[in-house]
Amino acid sequence: MRRVGARFLGLGFIGYPIVSPAAIAMSSEITAGWWVPLSIVMSVVPGLMLVVASFRSGTRWLGPLAIGTWCAYLGTVGLWFLAWDGSTLSDSAGTAQWMIAFCGMPSMVLMLVHPGLAALSLLTSSGLAHVSQQMGRFGHLTADLPFEVLWSFVFTSVFLAVVLVAIRTGRTLDETQEDTYRSAANAAAATAREAEKARFDAIVHDRVIASLLAVRAGRPDERLAEQARSALDELECVPDRYDAAPVSASEALWRIRSAAAGISERIDVQVVRSSPQGKPATMSNIPSTLSQRSSRR
């Protein structure tokens, strides 16, 4: 759900310049020529990064990207004040700073990973965007500024709440799935232990005790010795269902990672093999059969 949300929001960053040509044109009237191209790039590039990264497994990349998206937005809006030539729009109802249209988008990306930081992001982004908007429209701040910031904050908070509920629902489903797999694994292990215990009980009852009861004083019977050896061999025998052909290190690691990914994407698998000098070896130095210790975090 985090990856899908990041992909959707990334497309939003890419799409806003496409649907805002009029607002971009008005912004260019009162700013230096470099700011509009820069603002478009700083909208499209974070969006592209979110979309591309959303096709990767896991979500460890999302936190840094979310913070980077917020910083890119604040930095670009902050540069508007340097690019502003001090004039105002001929139409005071126009758009002096076109990026105000998506001032809540960085907060929605942050809500995917940092709910607390998302609220701070929304407040700062909305405040800075509306200040630049009023300066470009009127040349000064008006008494409506607090109400405009409040309206933007409340309006976007609805969408932030939707994102938060969706992420919590996804987390609950993940935890439920993990509990289900864990319970199934425990049940399978208990069944296997009971089956093995029953096998040992049967061998002890039918073979071991029978061999002990057949012991008589005097010269040992060779047939009895053979029967005892057969009983010991059967006790030490591993059932065929546990037999497995050796696999390569890369194949074993792939199987472990696939099993872990099926349980939860929050599980990272790392295989470490100590070299003869005691230093960790890379996967390229691992021999063809799996003879290393593995740790799962």
Contacts in CASP RR format, 6 or more apart in sequence:
PFRMAT RR
TARGET T0000
AUTHOR 0000-0000-0000
METHOD contacts of the structure
MODEL  1
MRRVGARFLGLGFIGYPIVSPAAIAMSSEITAGWWVPLSIVMSVVPGLML
VVASFRSGTRWLGPLAIGTWCAYLGTVGLWFLAWDGSTLSDSAGTAQWMI
AFCGMPSMVLMLVHPGLAALSLLTSSGLAHVSQQMGRFGHLTADLPFEVL
WSFVFTSVFLAVVLVAIRTGRTLDETQEDTYRSAANAAAATAREAEKARF
DAIVHDRVIASLLAVRAGRPDERLAEQARSALDELECVPDRYDAAPVSAS
EALWRIRSAAAGISERIDVQVVRSSPQGKPATMSNIPSTLSQRSSRR
1 166 0 8 1.000
1 167 0 8 1.000
1 169 0 8 1.000
1 170 0 8 1.000
2 59 0 8 1.000
2 62 0 8 1.000
2 112 0 8 1.000
2 113 0 8 1.000
2 167 0 8 1.000
3 54 0 8 1.000
3 55 0 8 1.000
3 56 0 8 1.000
3 58 0 8 1.000
3 59 0 8 1.000
3 62 0 8 1.000
4 54 0 8 1.000
5 54 0 8 1.000
5 112 0 8 1.000
5 163 0 8 1.000
6 50 0 8 1.000
6 51 0 8 1.000
6 53 0 8 1.000
6 54 0 8 1.000
6 62 0 8 1.000
6 65 0 8 1.000
6 109 0 8 1.000
6 112 0 8 1.000
7 50 0 8 1.000
7 51 0 8 1.000
7 54 0 8 1.000
7 55 0 8 1.000
9 47 0 8 1.000
9 50 0 8 1.000
9 105 0 8 1.000
9 108 0 8 1.000
9 109 0 8 1.000
10 46 0 8 1.000
10 47 0 8 1.000
10 48 0 8 1.000
10 50 0 8 1.000
10 51 0 8 1.000
10 54 0 8 1.000
10 109 0 8 1.000
11 47 0 8 1.000
11 51 0 8 1.000
12 47 0 8 1.000
12 102 0 8 1.000
12 105 0 8 1.000
13 43 0 8 1.000
13 44 0 8 1.000
13 46 0 8 1.000
13 47 0 8 1.000
13 50 0 8 1.000
13 69 0 8 1.000
13 102 0 8 1.000
13 105 0 8 1.000
14 43 0 8 1.000
14 44 0 8 1.000
14 47 0 8 1.000
14 48 0 8 1.000
14 51 0 8 1.000
16 43 0 8 1.000
16 101 0 8 1.000
16 102 0 8 1.000
16 105 0 8 1.000
17 24 0 8 1.000
17 40 0 8 1.000
17 43 0 8 1.000
17 44 0 8 1.000
20 98 0 8 1.000
20 101 0 8 1.000
22 95 0 8 1.000
23 94 0 8 1.000
23 95 0 8 1.000
23 98 0 8 1.000
23 101 0 8 1.000
24 36 0 8 1.000
24 39 0 8 1.000
24 40 0 8 1.000
24 98 0 8 1.000
26 89 0 8 1.000
26 91 0 8 1.000
26 94 0 8 1.000
26 95 0 8 1.000
26 96 0 8 1.000
26 98 0 8 1.000
27 35 0 8 1.000
27 36 0 8 1.000
27 39 0 8 1.000
27 95 0 8 1.000
27 96 0 8 1.000
27 97 0 8 1.000
27 98 0 8 1.000
28 35 0 8 1.000
28 36 0 8 1.000
29 87 0 8 1.000
29 89 0 8 1.000
30 84 0 8 1.000
30 85 0 8 1.000
30 86 0 8 1.000
30 87 0 8 1.000
30 88 0 8 1.000
30 89 0 8 1.000
30 96 0 8 1.000
30 136 0 8 1.000
31 80 0 8 1.000
31 83 0 8 1.000
31 84 0 8 1.000
31 85 0 8 1.000
32 82 0 8 1.000
32 83 0 8 1.000
32 85 0 8 1.000
33 83 0 8 1.000
34 83 0 8 1.000
35 79 0 8 1.000
35 80 0 8 1.000
35 83 0 8 1.000
38 76 0 8 1.000
38 79 0 8 1.000
39 76 0 8 1.000
39 80 0 8 1.000
39 98 0 8 1.000
39 99 0 8 1.000
42 72 0 8 1.000
42 73 0 8 1.000
42 75 0 8 1.000
42 76 0 8 1.000
43 76 0 8 1.000
43 99 0 8 1.000
43 102 0 8 1.000
45 72 0 8 1.000
46 65 0 8 1.000
46 68 0 8 1.000
46 69 0 8 1.000
46 72 0 8 1.000
46 73 0 8 1.000
47 69 0 8 1.000
49 65 0 8 1.000
50 65 0 8 1.000
50 69 0 8 1.000
50 109 0 8 1.000
53 61 0 8 1.000
53 62 0 8 1.000
53 65 0 8 1.000
57 261 0 8 1.000
57 265 0 8 1.000
58 265 0 8 1.000
58 266 0 8 1.000
59 112 0 8 1.000
59 113 0 8 1.000
59 265 0 8 1.000
62 112 0 8 1.000
62 113 0 8 1.000
63 113 0 8 1.000
63 114 0 8 1.000
65 109 0 8 1.000
66 106 0 8 1.000
66 109 0 8 1.000
66 110 0 8 1.000
66 112 0 8 1.000
66 113 0 8 1.000
66 114 0 8 1.000
67 110 0 8 1.000
67 114 0 8 1.000
67 117 0 8 1.000
69 105 0 8 1.000
69 106 0 8 1.000
69 109 0 8 1.000
69 110 0 8 1.000
70 106 0 8 1.000
70 107 0 8 1.000
70 109 0 8 1.000
70 110 0 8 1.000
70 121 0 8 1.000
70 125 0 8 1.000
73 99 0 8 1.000
73 103 0 8 1.000
73 105 0 8 1.000
73 106 0 8 1.000
73 125 0 8 1.000
74 106 0 8 1.000
74 124 0 8 1.000
74 125 0 8 1.000
74 128 0 8 1.000
76 99 0 8 1.000
77 97 0 8 1.000
77 99 0 8 1.000
77 125 0 8 1.000
77 128 0 8 1.000
77 129 0 8 1.000
77 132 0 8 1.000
78 128 0 8 1.000
78 132 0 8 1.000
80 97 0 8 1.000
80 99 0 8 1.000
80 132 0 8 1.000
81 132 0 8 1.000
81 135 0 8 1.000
84 132 0 8 1.000
84 135 0 8 1.000
84 136 0 8 1.000
86 136 0 8 1.000
86 139 0 8 1.000
87 136 0 8 1.000
88 96 0 8 1.000
88 136 0 8 1.000
88 137 0 8 1.000
88 138 0 8 1.000
88 139 0 8 1.000
89 96 0 8 1.000
89 136 0 8 1.000
89 137 0 8 1.000
92 137 0 8 1.000
92 138 0 8 1.000
93 137 0 8 1.000
94 137 0 8 1.000
95 101 0 8 1.000
95 133 0 8 1.000
96 132 0 8 1.000
96 133 0 8 1.000
96 134 0 8 1.000
96 135 0 8 1.000
96 136 0 8 1.000
96 137 0 8 1.000
97 129 0 8 1.000
97 132 0 8 1.000
97 133 0 8 1.000
97 136 0 8 1.000
99 129 0 8 1.000
100 129 0 8 1.000
100 130 0 8 1.000
100 132 0 8 1.000
100 133 0 8 1.000
103 122 0 8 1.000
103 125 0 8 1.000
103 126 0 8 1.000
103 127 0 8 1.000
103 129 0 8 1.000
103 130 0 8 1.000
103 152 0 8 1.000
103 156 0 8 1.000
104 121 0 8 1.000
104 122 0 8 1.000
104 125 0 8 1.000
104 126 0 8 1.000
104 152 0 8 1.000
104 156 0 8 1.000
106 121 0 8 1.000
106 125 0 8 1.000
107 118 0 8 1.000
107 119 0 8 1.000
107 121 0 8 1.000
107 122 0 8 1.000
107 125 0 8 1.000
107 156 0 8 1.000
107 160 0 8 1.000
108 118 0 8 1.000
108 156 0 8 1.000
108 159 0 8 1.000
108 160 0 8 1.000
108 163 0 8 1.000
110 117 0 8 1.000
110 118 0 8 1.000
110 121 0 8 1.000
111 118 0 8 1.000
111 160 0 8 1.000
111 163 0 8 1.000
111 164 0 8 1.000
111 167 0 8 1.000
112 163 0 8 1.000
112 167 0 8 1.000
115 164 0 8 1.000
118 160 0 8 1.000
119 160 0 8 1.000
122 153 0 8 1.000
122 156 0 8 1.000
122 157 0 8 1.000
122 160 0 8 1.000
123 149 0 8 1.000
123 153 0 8 1.000
126 149 0 8 1.000
126 152 0 8 1.000
126 153 0 8 1.000
126 156 0 8 1.000
127 149 0 8 1.000
127 152 0 8 1.000
129 152 0 8 1.000
130 145 0 8 1.000
130 148 0 8 1.000
130 149 0 8 1.000
130 152 0 8 1.000
131 141 0 8 1.000
131 145 0 8 1.000
133 148 0 8 1.000
134 140 0 8 1.000
134 141 0 8 1.000
134 142 0 8 1.000
134 144 0 8 1.000
134 145 0 8 1.000
134 148 0 8 1.000
135 141 0 8 1.000
174 264 0 8 1.000
174 265 0 8 1.000
174 266 0 8 1.000
177 263 0 8 1.000
177 264 0 8 1.000
178 263 0 8 1.000
178 264 0 8 1.000
181 263 0 8 1.000
199 239 0 8 1.000
200 235 0 8 1.000
203 231 0 8 1.000
203 234 0 8 1.000
203 235 0 8 1.000
207 227 0 8 1.000
207 230 0 8 1.000
207 231 0 8 1.000
207 234 0 8 1.000
208 231 0 8 1.000
208 235 0 8 1.000
210 227 0 8 1.000
211 224 0 8 1.000
211 227 0 8 1.000
211 228 0 8 1.000
211 231 0 8 1.000
214 221 0 8 1.000
214 224 0 8 1.000
214 227 0 8 1.000
215 224 0 8 1.000
246 289 0 8 1.000
246 290 0 8 1.000
247 255 0 8 1.000
247 289 0 8 1.000
247 290 0 8 1.000
248 288 0 8 1.000
248 289 0 8 1.000
248 290 0 8 1.000
249 271 0 8 1.000
249 283 0 8 1.000
249 286 0 8 1.000
249 287 0 8 1.000
249 288 0 8 1.000
249 289 0 8 1.000
249 290 0 8 1.000
249 292 0 8 1.000
250 283 0 8 1.000
252 290 0 8 1.000
253 269 0 8 1.000
253 271 0 8 1.000
253 283 0 8 1.000
253 290 0 8 1.000
253 294 0 8 1.000
256 269 0 8 1.000
256 271 0 8 1.000
256 294 0 8 1.000
256 296 0 8 1.000
257 269 0 8 1.000
260 267 0 8 1.000
260 268 0 8 1.000
260 269 0 8 1.000
260 296 0 8 1.000
261 267 0 8 1.000
267 296 0 8 1.000
267 297 0 8 1.000
268 296 0 8 1.000
268 297 0 8 1.000
269 294 0 8 1.000
269 296 0 8 1.000
269 297 0 8 1.000
270 294 0 8 1.000
270 295 0 8 1.000
270 296 0 8 1.000
270 297 0 8 1.000
271 283 0 8 1.000
271 286 0 8 1.000
271 292 0 8 1.000
271 294 0 8 1.000
271 295 0 8 1.000
272 280 0 8 1.000
272 281 0 8 1.000
272 292 0 8 1.000
272 293 0 8 1.000
272 294 0 8 1.000
272 295 0 8 1.000
273 280 0 8 1.000
273 281 0 8 1.000
273 285 0 8 1.000
273 286 0 8 1.000
273 291 0 8 1.000
273 292 0 8 1.000
273 293 0 8 1.000
274 280 0 8 1.000
274 281 0 8 1.000
274 292 0 8 1.000
274 293 0 8 1.000
275 281 0 8 1.000
275 285 0 8 1.000
286 292 0 8 1.000
END
